[in-house]
Amino acid sequence: MIVPDRSADPVRRRIESLGTRLSLPTVFRALGVLEGEHPSARRGAGYDYLDIRPYQPGEEARLIDWKASARAARPMIVDKERESNGNVWLLLDVGREMRGRTPSGERAIDVAANALRMFAVLSLRRSDDLSIVLGDSQSIRRVPFNGGFAKFEHVFDGLLRRRMDQPRDVDALIDYAGKIRNRYSMVVIATDETAWTEEQARALRLVAQTHPLVVVSVAALNPFRATERFDRIVDARDGRAVPAFLRTPTMAKDVATHREFAATALSRELARTGSTMVRGGSSEAMFNEFITLVSTTLAKSGFPRADVRAARASGGVA
């Protein structure tokens, strides 16, 4: 069973503070970066005004409210409260392979779950509804959610207190994502890097044609790299130990090279469709990768320096 220890995980405390340290407009922009060029019905779809603010360089011109701009004699944007329904889908592989370790010593499932928490905290700050989907070869379970992040943590932790004794089925998760009807929903799929194949990369391309897509790929421990931390390594699927005589520098290098090649190929495939990959071998690395991705892309897109500084400061990035 997975029993997360919230107090012992400093990254989770940083995730909790992420949404509160960023202004609401910056949260909108940060998630907009990850949603790419897909049309969005989220902004301005409701009726209650949240904020009227000046237009900033780099924002889409279609967001300008011309009546408010005429009154203010300069371009203005009206942020409105939205009617939302299943805007963000968090799909998590809970197959027994996710019990495997990462280079940091954490389980892959723990790193993946923390990555999904990063998306959840910003999405809930934006008042999105979430759907949590857990999948293995035996079943796929969806849990719709709306509420605050504290409630999300309680629900998510409860879902993760389950036995992980079934093999993974990433194909089923991708197929599930492709059948999500709301084309404006952002889909986040989390598993470890050993799960991906060329066929699955092509299937992800189809999902990306209809939904903003983010892939969370957890870097797995290299089973052939001898370290002081791991003097004995077993396969997460069947519990068999990796023979010590196979743990050589040559074998370790070959595995590392293959994984880097596969990760680069997947990242490029996703980039062609405007999708994103976040990859890391620890919760800390995944958090830093997320912050760097958002802040760097904001900067390249011409967003105000204050937004970029806020995004970097929220993650302790200089």
C-alpha positions in Angstrom: 0.0 0.0 0.0 1.1 3.6 -0.6 0.9 5.7 2.5 2.2 9.2 1.7 3.9 11.0 4.6 3.1 14.6 3.9 5.2 16.0 6.7 8.3 14.2 5.5 8.0 15.5 2.0 9.3 19.1 1.6 8.4 19.2 -2.0 4.8 18.8 -1.2 5.0 21.9 1.0 6.5 23.8 -1.9 3.7 22.7 -4.1 1.1 23.9 -1.6 2.7 27.4 -1.6 3.0 27.5 -5.4 -0.6 28.6 -6.1 -0.7 31.2 -3.4 2.6 32.8 -4.4 1.5 33.4 -8.0 -1.0 36.0 -8.9 -4.2 34.8 -10.6 -3.2 36.4 -14.0 0.1 34.7 -13.8 -1.6 31.3 -13.0 -3.8 31.8 -16.1 -0.7 32.5 -18.3 1.3 29.7 -16.8 -1.4 27.1 -17.6 -2.0 28.8 -20.9 1.6 28.1 -21.8 1.1 24.4 -21.1 -2.1 24.3 -23.0 -0.3 25.5 -26.1 -2.2 26.7 -29.2 -5.5 24.8 -28.5 -8.6 27.0 -28.4 -9.9 27.5 -25.0 -13.4 28.1 -23.7 -12.2 28.6 -20.1 -11.5 32.3 -20.1 -14.5 34.6 -20.3 -17.1 31.8 -20.5 -18.8 32.8 -17.3 -20.7 35.9 -16.2 -19.1 37.1 -13.0 -16.2 39.5 -13.3 -13.1 38.7 -11.3 -10.7 41.5 -12.4 -10.3 44.2 -15.0 -6.6 44.9 -15.8 -4.4 46.4 -18.4 -3.4 44.3 -21.4 0.1 43.1 -21.2 2.5 42.5 -24.2 2.4 38.8 -25.2 -1.3 38.2 -24.4 -3.7 37.2 -27.1 -5.5 40.2 -28.7 -8.8 38.3 -28.6 -8.9 38.6 -24.8 -9.2 42.4 -25.0 -12.5 43.8 -23.8 -13.2 46.6 -26.2 -15.9 48.4 -24.1 -13.6 48.4 -21.0 -10.7 49.5 -23.2 -12.8 52.5 -24.6 -13.6 53.6 -21.0 -10.0 53.3 -19.9 -8.5 54.7 -23.1 -6.1 51.9 -23.3 -6.4 48.1 -24.0 -7.9 46.3 -21.1 -8.6 42.6 -20.3 -11.5 41.4 -18.2 -11.0 38.2 -16.3 -14.3 36.5 -15.7 -15.3 33.6 -13.5 -15.9 30.6 -15.7 -18.4 27.8 -15.8 -16.2 24.8 -15.8 -16.7 21.1 -16.1 -13.9 18.6 -16.2 -11.4 21.1 -17.5 -8.3 19.2 -16.4 -7.8 15.4 -16.4 -5.0 13.9 -14.3 -4.3 10.3 -15.6 -1.9 8.3 -13.4 -0.4 4.9 -14.1 -0.9 2.8 -10.9 0.5 -0.5 -12.3 2.9 -2.4 -10.0 5.8 -1.2 -12.2 5.3 2.2 -10.6 6.6 0.7 -7.3 10.0 0.9 -8.9 12.6 3.3 -7.6 14.0 6.4 -9.1 17.7 7.6 -8.7 16.6 9.7 -5.7 15.4 6.5 -3.9 11.7 7.6 -4.2 9.1 5.3 -5.7 8.1 6.3 -9.3 4.5 6.6 -8.1 5.4 9.2 -5.5 7.3 11.3 -8.0 4.5 11.1 -10.5 1.9 11.9 -7.9 3.8 15.0 -6.8 4.0 16.1 -10.4 0.2 15.8 -10.8 -0.1 17.9 -7.6 1.7 20.7 -9.3 -0.9 20.8 -12.1 -3.7 20.4 -9.5 -2.7 23.4 -7.4 -2.6 25.8 -10.3 -5.7 24.4 -11.9 -7.7 24.7 -8.7 -6.3 28.2 -8.2 -7.9 28.9 -11.6 -11.2 27.3 -10.3 -11.0 24.4 -12.8 -12.8 21.2 -12.1 -10.5 18.1 -12.0 -10.9 14.5 -12.9 -8.5 12.1 -11.3 -8.1 8.8 -13.3 -6.1 5.8 -11.9 -5.4 3.0 -14.3 -3.8 -0.5 -14.4 -4.5 -3.6 -16.5 -7.4 -4.6 -14.3 -9.4 -1.3 -14.2 -9.6 2.4 -14.9 -11.2 4.5 -12.2 -12.3 8.1 -12.6 -12.9 10.4 -9.6 -14.4 13.8 -10.5 -13.3 16.6 -8.2 -14.1 20.2 -7.4 -13.0 22.1 -4.3 -9.8 23.5 -2.8 -6.3 22.1 -2.8 -6.5 20.9 0.8 -9.5 18.8 -0.1 -7.8 17.6 -3.2 -4.8 16.4 -1.1 -7.2 14.4 1.1 -9.0 12.8 -1.8 -5.8 12.1 -3.8 -4.0 10.6 -0.8 -7.0 8.4 -0.1 -7.0 7.1 -3.7 -3.3 6.2 -3.5 -3.8 4.0 -0.4 -4.3 1.0 -2.5 -2.5 -2.2 -3.4 -0.5 -2.0 -6.6 -0.4 -5.6 -7.6 -1.7 -5.4 -11.2 0.5 -4.8 -14.3 0.3 -1.4 -16.0 -1.7 -0.7 -19.1 -0.6 2.6 -20.5 -2.3 1.8 -23.8 -5.7 1.8 -22.0 -4.9 5.1 -20.3 -4.1 6.7 -23.7 -7.2 5.2 -25.2 -9.2 6.6 -22.3 -7.7 10.1 -22.9 -8.6 10.0 -26.5 -12.3 9.4 -25.6 -12.6 12.4 -23.4 -15.4 14.4 -25.0 -14.5 17.9 -23.9 -12.0 19.1 -26.5 -11.0 22.0 -24.3 -9.8 19.8 -21.4 -6.1 19.6 -20.7 -4.9 16.0 -20.3 -1.9 15.1 -18.1 -0.7 11.5 -18.3 1.9 10.4 -15.7 4.0 7.2 -15.8 7.6 6.2 -15.8 10.0 6.4 -18.7 10.2 2.7 -19.2 6.6 2.5 -20.2 6.8 4.4 -23.5 7.0 2.8 -26.9 7.0 4.1 -30.5 3.4 3.0 -30.9 2.3 4.8 -27.8 4.1 8.0 -28.9 2.0 7.8 -32.1 -1.2 7.3 -30.1 -0.3 10.3 -28.0 -0.2 12.4 -31.2 -3.8 11.6 -31.8 -4.8 12.7 -28.3 -2.8 15.9 -28.8 -4.9 16.7 -31.9 -8.0 17.1 -29.7 -6.7 18.1 -26.3 -3.9 20.1 -24.7 -1.5 17.3 -23.6 1.2 17.1 -21.0 3.2 13.9 -20.4 4.9 13.4 -17.0 7.7 10.9 -17.5 9.4 9.8 -14.3 13.1 8.8 -14.8 13.6 5.3 -13.4 16.6 3.9 -11.6 19.2 2.3 -13.9 19.2 -1.3 -12.7 22.8 -1.9 -13.9 24.4 1.1 -12.2 26.1 0.1 -8.9 25.7 2.7 -6.2 26.1 2.8 -2.4 22.4 3.7 -2.1 21.3 0.6 -3.9 23.5 -2.4 -3.2 20.6 -4.8 -4.2 18.1 -4.1 -6.9 15.0 -6.1 -7.7 12.5 -6.0 -10.5 9.3 -4.2 -9.4 7.2 -6.5 -11.6 8.3 -9.9 -10.2 10.7 -9.2 -7.3 13.6 -10.9 -9.0 17.0 -9.5 -8.1 19.3 -8.2 -10.8 22.5 -10.3 -10.7 25.5 -8.4 -9.4 27.7 -9.5 -12.3 25.5 -7.7 -14.7 25.8 -4.4 -12.9 28.8 -3.1 -14.9 29.7 0.3 -16.3 29.1 -0.9 -19.8 25.6 -2.2 -19.2 24.7 0.9 -17.2 26.0 3.2 -20.0 24.0 1.3 -22.6 20.8 1.5 -20.6 21.3 5.2 -19.9 22.0 6.0 -23.6 18.9 4.1 -24.7 16.7 5.9 -22.2 18.0 9.3 -23.1 17.5 8.6 -26.8 13.9 7.4 -26.1 13.1 10.4 -24.0 14.5 12.8 -26.6 12.4 11.1 -29.3 9.2 11.3 -27.2 9.9 15.0 -26.4 10.3 15.8 -30.1 7.2 13.9 -31.0 5.2 15.8 -28.5 6.7 19.1 -29.5 5.5 18.6 -33.1 1.9 18.6 -31.8 2.4 21.5 -29.4 2.4 19.2 -26.4 4.8 19.2 -23.5 6.9 16.6 -21.6 8.0 17.1 -18.0 10.7 14.6 -16.9 12.6 14.1 -13.7 14.1 11.4 -11.5 12.9 12.9 -8.2 10.1 15.1 -6.8 12.6 17.9 -6.4 13.9 17.6 -10.0 10.3 17.4 -11.3 9.3 20.5 -9.4 12.3 22.4 -10.7 11.7 21.2 -14.2 8.1 22.4 -14.0 9.0 25.9 -12.7 11.8 26.3 -15.2 9.5 25.2 -18.1 6.8 27.7 -17.2 9.1 30.6 -16.4 11.3 30.1 -19.5 8.4 29.8 -21.8 6.7 32.9 -20.3 9.9 34.8 -20.9 10.3 33.6 -24.5 6.6 34.5 -25.2 7.1 38.1 -24.2 5.2 38.1 -21.0 5.9 40.8 -18.4 9.1 40.3 -16.4 7.1 40.5 -13.1 5.2 37.3 -14.1 8.5 35.6 -15.1 10.1 36.6 -11.8 7.1 35.5 -9.8 7.1 32.0 -11.5 10.8 31.6 -10.8 10.6 32.9 -7.2 7.8 30.5 -6.5 10.2 27.6 -7.1 13.3 29.2 -5.7 14.8 29.5 -9.2 17.1 32.5 -9.7 
